[in-house]
Amino acid sequence: MSSLILAVTAVPDNIGGKYVAGAYIVFVVLLLIYLSIMAMKLARIERDLTSVAEIAEQRKDEGAAAGATPTATAEVKP
């Protein structure tokens, strides 16, 4: 019985709960900002990679139309 009383009195009465909630909110907001920045970077990289692949395809088609053999070939794998 006495150990139960000690355990109850050792636990603070929700002191700092607001700070913990605020810390979690700040963490989640920073995490969302980080994820949105990474998503924008990924979209930009995908867009750039698509344009590079299109340029490579055009050069490949131009080389085949001219009858020249390409000196180096590059494949873009998804």
N, C-alpha and C positions, 0 to 999 in steps of 0.2 A: 504493500500500500504506500509506503513512504517513497519507493522508487517512482511510482506514478506521479506523486505530488512533485518530486524533483524534476521529472521530465516535463510536466506541464509548466512549471515556473521557469524552466530553462529556455523555453521557446518564446521569443519576443512576440508581442501583439501586433503583427503586421507593420513593423517599423521598416520603412524604406521600400514598401511595396510599390509606391508611386515611382520611385527611382528605377526599380527593376522593370516595371512596365514601360517607362520612358526609354530605358536602354534597349529593350526589345524593339520598340517602335523605331528608334534610330537605326538599329541594326538592319531591320527589314527594309527601311527606306534606302539605306546605303546599298543593300544587296540588290534591290530593284534598279537603282541607278546604274550599278555595275553591270547587271544583266542587260539593261537596255543599251549601254555603250557597246558591249560585246556583240549584241544583235545587229547594231548599226554597222560595226566593223565587218561582221560576217557578210552582211548584205552587200557592202561595198566590194569586198574581196570576190564574192560570187559574180557580181556585175562586171568587175574588171577581168576576171578569168573567162567569162563568157565572151567578152569582146576580144580577148587575146585568141581564144579558140576560133572565133569567126574570122579574124585576120589570117590565122594559120590556114584555115580551110580555103579562104580566097586565094592565098598564095599557092596552095596546093593545086587548086583548080586552074589558076593561071599558068602554072608550070606544066600541067598535063595538057592544056590547050595549045601551048607553044611547042609541045613535043620534047621539051627538055627533061632530062632526068634530074631529079632533085639530089643535091649533094648530101643533105641531111634531112631526115624525117623526124618529126616529133609527134607523139600521140598524147592526147589529153584524155586521161581516164577519169571518169566520174567517181 
